[in-house]
Amino acid sequence: MMTVRTLGRVCMAGGVIGAAGGLVTAFVPAAVDTDRFSYPYTPGWFVVAQTVFLLNHVLMLAGILGVLRAGVAGRGRLAAWGGAVSVAGLVILSVCEVAAMSLLHTSMSSATVGWINAGYGLASLLTGTGPVLLGIAVARADAWHGWRRWIVLACGVELLASIPAIAGPFLAGRLALTVWVALYTALGLALVRPAVTIPAQPAPAFTAWELP
């Protein structure tokens, strides 16, 4: 079983890999027309890019698990729901990345592409909403302070705020997603630093006359 710090390091790696992949995708010279689903990559390089993004999402999942394991979100329903929704969103996003690999030569007007994009849309909503819920729980628990108190919430808010950009021009969408995955690098760093846990309440002391 991985420790919280190990999960943090894994999450940091995922954020760095995702940010690098996002920047390359945003600025690499286009090798195909914009009506191809693999844009801007040739089919072969598209599979490579999808594999990188799949790895990125799986490693980012370690950040959510690290937050839950560290106990910095408390043990309430908000933390539980936030964690569950976050995990579901990243899992669906990973499935979409795998499914997209089969659309190497597909036109953007294809019905199959429409279904894949719907899956991406659902994954984005969940992957944004989950960290918002979990982030609120972290802020309320007050186990992290300074920027660490808000980093989980920032991961969710940034993605939800980026949905219009993702649905808009290609470059704007890529850059918005790059900022999103980069935030998970910061989340990983927060987990790598010495954890601050919520102190347990001491058991009440009994005086002599309270004993049977």
C-alpha positions as CSV (number, residue, x, y, z in Angstrom):
1,M,0.0,0.0,0.0
2,M,1.4,3.4,-1.0
3,T,2.0,6.1,1.5
4,V,0.5,9.5,1.2
5,R,3.8,10.9,0.2
6,T,4.3,8.3,-2.5
7,L,0.8,9.0,-3.8
8,G,1.8,12.7,-3.9
9,R,4.9,11.9,-5.9
10,V,2.9,9.8,-8.4
11,C,0.4,12.7,-8.7
12,M,3.2,15.2,-9.3
13,A,4.5,13.0,-12.1
14,G,1.1,12.8,-13.7
15,G,0.7,16.5,-13.6
16,V,4.1,17.1,-15.2
17,I,3.5,14.5,-17.9
18,G,0.0,15.9,-18.7
19,A,1.3,19.5,-18.8
20,A,4.1,18.5,-21.2
21,G,1.7,16.6,-23.4
22,G,-0.8,19.4,-23.4
23,L,1.8,22.0,-24.5
24,V,3.1,19.7,-27.3
25,T,-0.5,19.1,-28.5
26,A,-1.3,22.8,-28.4
27,F,1.7,23.9,-30.5
28,V,2.8,21.0,-32.6
29,P,2.5,21.7,-36.3
30,A,-0.7,20.1,-37.6
31,A,-0.1,17.0,-39.7
32,V,-3.8,16.4,-40.7
33,D,-6.8,18.5,-41.5
34,T,-9.0,19.9,-38.7
35,D,-11.9,17.6,-39.7
36,R,-9.9,14.6,-38.5
37,F,-10.5,13.3,-35.0
38,S,-6.7,12.7,-34.6
39,Y,-6.0,16.4,-35.2
40,P,-3.2,17.7,-35.0
41,Y,-1.5,14.3,-35.1
42,T,-1.1,11.5,-37.7
43,P,-2.8,8.3,-36.6
44,G,0.4,6.8,-35.2
45,W,1.3,9.9,-33.1
46,F,-2.3,10.2,-32.0
47,V,-2.1,6.8,-30.3
48,V,1.1,7.9,-28.6
49,A,-0.5,11.1,-27.4
50,Q,-3.6,9.2,-26.2
51,T,-1.4,6.8,-24.3
52,V,0.4,9.8,-22.6
53,F,-2.9,11.3,-21.6
54,L,-4.2,8.0,-20.3
55,L,-1.1,7.6,-18.1
56,N,-1.5,11.2,-17.0
57,H,-5.1,10.6,-15.8
58,V,-4.2,7.4,-14.0
59,L,-1.4,9.1,-12.2
60,M,-3.6,12.1,-11.3
61,L,-5.9,9.7,-9.6
62,A,-3.2,9.1,-7.0
63,G,-3.7,12.7,-5.9
64,I,-7.3,12.2,-5.0
65,L,-6.6,8.9,-3.2
66,G,-3.8,10.7,-1.3
67,V,-6.1,13.4,-0.1
68,L,-8.6,10.8,1.1
69,R,-5.9,8.7,2.8
70,A,-4.3,11.7,4.5
71,G,-7.6,12.5,6.1
72,V,-7.2,16.2,5.4
73,A,-10.8,16.4,4.1
74,G,-12.3,15.0,7.2
75,R,-14.5,11.9,7.4
76,G,-17.9,13.4,6.5
77,R,-20.2,12.8,3.6
78,L,-18.9,15.7,1.6
79,A,-15.4,14.2,1.6
80,A,-16.8,10.8,0.7
81,W,-19.0,12.1,-2.2
82,G,-16.3,14.4,-3.4
83,G,-13.7,11.6,-3.5
84,A,-16.1,9.1,-5.2
85,V,-17.2,11.6,-7.9
86,S,-13.6,12.6,-8.5
87,V,-12.5,9.0,-9.0
88,A,-15.5,8.2,-11.2
89,G,-14.7,11.2,-13.4
90,L,-11.0,10.3,-13.9
91,V,-11.9,6.6,-14.6
92,I,-14.5,7.6,-17.2
93,L,-11.9,10.1,-18.7
94,S,-9.4,7.3,-18.9
95,V,-11.9,5.0,-20.6
96,C,-12.6,7.7,-23.2
97,E,-8.9,8.0,-23.9
98,V,-8.7,4.3,-24.6
99,A,-11.9,4.4,-26.7
100,A,-10.6,7.4,-28.7
101,M,-7.6,5.3,-29.9
102,S,-9.9,3.4,-32.2
103,L,-10.9,6.5,-34.1
104,L,-7.6,7.0,-35.9
105,H,-9.1,7.8,-39.3
106,T,-12.5,9.0,-38.3
107,S,-14.0,12.3,-39.3
108,M,-15.2,14.8,-36.7
109,S,-18.7,14.5,-38.1
110,S,-18.9,10.8,-37.3
111,A,-21.7,9.7,-34.9
112,T,-19.1,7.7,-33.0
113,V,-17.1,10.8,-32.4
114,G,-20.2,12.4,-31.0
115,W,-20.6,9.7,-28.5
116,I,-17.0,9.9,-27.4
117,N,-17.2,13.6,-27.0
118,A,-20.3,13.1,-24.9
119,G,-18.3,10.8,-22.7
120,Y,-15.6,13.4,-22.4
121,G,-18.2,16.0,-21.5
122,L,-19.6,13.8,-18.7
123,A,-16.1,13.0,-17.4
124,S,-15.3,16.7,-17.4
125,L,-18.3,17.5,-15.3
126,L,-17.6,14.8,-12.8
127,T,-13.8,15.5,-12.7
128,G,-14.6,19.1,-12.0
129,T,-17.5,18.7,-9.6
130,G,-15.8,16.0,-7.5
131,P,-12.7,18.1,-6.5
132,V,-15.0,21.1,-5.8
133,L,-16.9,19.0,-3.2
134,L,-13.7,17.4,-1.9
135,G,-12.0,20.8,-1.9
136,I,-14.8,22.4,0.2
137,A,-14.4,19.5,2.7
138,V,-10.6,20.2,2.8
139,A,-11.1,23.9,3.5
140,R,-13.7,23.1,6.2
141,A,-11.5,20.5,7.9
142,D,-8.7,23.1,8.3
143,A,-5.9,20.5,8.4
144,W,-4.0,22.2,5.5
145,H,-3.2,25.9,5.6
146,G,-2.0,28.5,3.1
147,W,-2.2,27.5,-0.5
148,R,-2.6,23.8,0.3
149,R,-6.0,24.5,1.9
150,W,-7.4,25.6,-1.5
151,I,-5.5,23.5,-4.0
152,V,-8.1,20.6,-4.3
153,L,-10.8,23.2,-4.8
154,A,-8.8,25.0,-7.4
155,C,-8.4,21.7,-9.4
156,G,-12.2,21.4,-9.7
157,V,-13.0,25.1,-10.2
158,E,-10.4,25.5,-13.0
159,L,-11.8,22.5,-15.0
160,L,-15.4,23.6,-14.7
161,A,-14.5,27.2,-15.7
162,S,-12.5,25.8,-18.6
163,I,-15.5,23.9,-20.2
164,P,-16.4,26.8,-22.5
165,A,-12.8,27.0,-23.7
166,I,-12.6,23.2,-24.2
167,A,-15.7,23.4,-26.4
168,G,-14.3,26.4,-28.3
169,P,-11.1,27.0,-30.3
170,F,-8.6,24.1,-30.2
171,L,-5.6,26.2,-28.8
172,A,-7.7,27.7,-26.0
173,G,-9.0,24.3,-25.0
174,R,-5.6,22.7,-25.0
175,L,-4.1,25.5,-22.9
176,A,-7.0,25.4,-20.4
177,L,-6.5,21.6,-20.0
178,T,-2.8,22.2,-19.6
179,V,-3.4,24.5,-16.6
180,W,-5.8,22.0,-15.1
181,V,-3.3,19.1,-15.1
182,A,-0.5,21.4,-13.9
183,L,-2.6,22.1,-10.8
184,Y,-2.4,18.4,-10.0
185,T,1.4,18.9,-9.8
186,A,0.8,21.3,-7.0
187,L,-1.7,18.9,-5.4
188,G,1.0,16.2,-5.4
189,L,3.4,18.7,-3.8
190,A,0.9,19.4,-1.1
191,L,0.8,15.6,-0.3
192,V,4.5,15.2,-0.4
193,R,5.0,17.9,2.3
194,P,4.6,16.7,5.9
195,A,1.0,16.0,6.4
196,V,-1.0,17.8,9.0
197,T,-3.8,15.7,10.4
198,I,-6.8,16.6,12.4
199,P,-6.1,16.0,16.0
200,A,-8.2,13.4,17.7
201,Q,-10.4,14.6,20.6
202,P,-9.0,13.2,23.9
203,A,-11.1,10.9,25.9
204,P,-12.8,12.6,28.8
205,A,-11.1,12.2,32.1
206,F,-13.0,10.6,35.0
207,T,-12.7,11.9,38.5
208,A,-12.8,9.6,41.5
209,W,-16.4,10.3,42.3
210,E,-17.5,9.5,38.7
211,L,-16.2,5.9,38.9
212,P,-18.6,3.2,39.9
